[in-house]
Amino acid sequence: MNARRALSSSIICALLACASLCAADAPDGAKAPDESSEPKPPVIVAIDFDTIPTGALPSMARDAEAVHAVPTQQRALGIKVQKVKNPFGKKMSPAMLAKMGKTEIVELVPDHPEIAAMYLPSADGNDFEGESIQRMACHRKEPPSIVRWETLAVGTDGNALLAVKDLWFDTESCTVTQGPTAEIVFKAIAWDGAKPWLFAMRDDKSVTFLMPRTSDVSADAMVGAATTVKGGFTRVTLPIGRWGSSSILANLATLELKAPPAPVKTSAKGQPVAIPAEAEPVDRAVEIAVELVQTMSEKSPTVLVRRNPPDGAQSARMTID
């Protein structure tokens, strides 16, 4: 038995021993609760590190690089620039109007709904938050800005394809052009029934995980720094280091990865048209954790995934290679 399987086995045995001690400490006269009311134990599984595919996320460019790298002709595909009406409300003070001058607020909007995160990257940042659209200011004498647009699609083979596109936004002309693009394949490593909800990809220095969207996520690392992107999905990169560990702790309201609803349609008179609403997902908030541990003697790190299934929910199925 190698070190990774020994470590996962010892953790599972410790949890079972703790459960036995808790049951032994119960008073003699106490009544046993109904089996239906007992909380389900967490599911802890070790993932074979060697089965995680290798890839590379493009590095984040610095804003200074955008000044000399903006293409002049290649417009960004799949993105529209829409003017925002009354971005600051109907009432605005004369001082604010004078300060704004000719500045306009626009939105970068995809042509169709996607599982996406659009944000302003920074080479010095580790925590980014964005949605499927991004607001920008126009008609300002400022250097071009870099906008990173990440889209996620789950294929029929169960794997996920992450497309990373860097867009250059010119504030003076209010146009957006295409920059470098990359596509990375992530392998599913955890399922809810037949649907995958956790994906992974690795390189020499880190492991990157993809999961459904959540604003309640934290990542820690003993060696290096973790990077988190929150949008229509959640992306967390954990560094790898000998004699170190890193972890993710998140509360997911749903284990389903899906695109946002289409924007509200309007009639010829500009009035919104009623669209049948989709059924709201059942609240199944679950706590998940991912541990990445490597000792000095291990050639590769141990990856552990823990999920606390909610009452009445089906337990997760995870890979054990």
Beta strands, then each sheet from edge to edge (+ up, - down):
strand 1: 43-47
strand 2: 79-83
strand 3: 104-110
strand 4: 115-119
strand 5: 127-129
strand 6: 134-138
strand 7: 145-154
strand 8: 160-170
strand 9: 175-192
strand 10: 195-202
strand 11: 206-212
strand 12: 217-221
strand 13: 227-230
strand 14: 233-239
strand 15: 244-252
strand 16: 286-294
strand 17: 302-308
strand 18: 316-318
sheet 1: 1+ 17- 16+ 15- 12+
sheet 2: 2+ 3- 6+
sheet 3: 4+ 7- 8+ 9- 10+ 11- 14+ 13- 5-
sheet 4: 4+ 7- 8+ 9- 18+
end
